[in-house]
């Protein structure tokens, strides 16, 4: 029975991986195909679709907006999230579980459920359609994510190190600069990279709050597929390959710095 179960799991995993590879491969081949109709392989290969997509979809400005949104969200979430995670890891207080529940809600609830009322409020106050509005919308799930990622990293630091530094006369600033922050470096880097990947892939909140000049790459890809007009499918596939390449590169970088088992560590009581 164990062998049969393992064989079944291996077969399902192999089937899933093969399907994903075929899907990505079909898009990749189509993005360089001159003409591909009813055959296993296209008639020829060309890179002009990438040039056409760059100019037609204004990928230069779209990538610039994406970089601005991602960097701002990462910086704000780290600046605000690390102190909050430190407080949760080091302090016990009444209502701590309720605070953790509040932080978990934006990660567990589908973004569209709170994205619609969020976008309504933003349109009323004039933030929707602006770069600041997109950054604020993406910060809502990014900040709790940083807190939940950083809390296990902080819990792994021995509190006796901080106590020993205080015994030898170090004040709070020196403890943070010379004891806590150096040990949090890998965790901060891991959280930053994971938030970066999540923000690049965040579609719902960005779609609801972005304007013509504040679209990230994933929203621009959606409009390229579903907007009115006739477009060459190869150009859209080329744009999809650019999006997949950007996301995949940062995801691989993130996985080299983060241990997935650390993300499931339970917060101490």
C-alpha positions, 0 to 999 in steps of 0.5 A: 500500500505504501509503494502504491501510495508513493507511486500515485503521489509521484505520478500526480506530481509528475503529471502536474509538472509536465502540464506546467512545463507544456503550458509555459513552453507553448507560450515561450514558443508562441512568443518567437513564432513567425506563424504557428497554425495546426502544427507541432512546431511553428514555421519559423522563429523571430524575436520581433514580437518582443520589440513590438510588445515593448513599443505597443504596450509601452513596457518601458514605462510599465516596468518603471511603474512596477519597480517604483511600486515594488520598491516603495512597498518593500521599503515601507513594509520592512520599516513598519513590519520589523518593529511590529514583529519584534514587539510580537515576538518579545512581548506578551500582552492582552489581546495579542491573539486578536492582533495576530488574527487582524494581521492574518485576515488580509492574507487569508481573505481573498483580496477581491473581498476587501479590495472593492470597498478599499477601491471605493474609499480611495476613489472618494478621497482621490487616491485611486488611479495614482501611484500612491494609491497603488502603493497603499493598496499593495501595502495592506497585504504586504505589511502583515506578511512581513510581520508573520515572516519576521516573527520566527526570525526574531524568536530564534535570537536568544534574548540573553544576548540583548540582556548581556549587552544591556548589562555591559552598558549598551542602551536600546539604540546600541542593542538594536544596531549591534545585536538585533539588526545584524542577526535579523539581516537574513530575515529582512532580506528574505522578507523583502524578496518575498514581498517583492515577488508578491507585489509583482504578482498582486493583480486584484488590488492593483487592478482595482486602484490603478490608473492609466499611468500607474499600472504594474506589469501584471495589470498591463498584461491583463489589459493587453489580453482583454482590451478592445482591438486586434493584437497579434497573439505572439506580442501578448505571449512575448509580454507574458514571457517578460512577466514570467521571467521577471517574477521567476528571477526574483522568486529564485533569488528569494528561495536562495535566502529563505528557509520555507520551514521558518515561515511556519514557525508558531509565534510564542505565547 
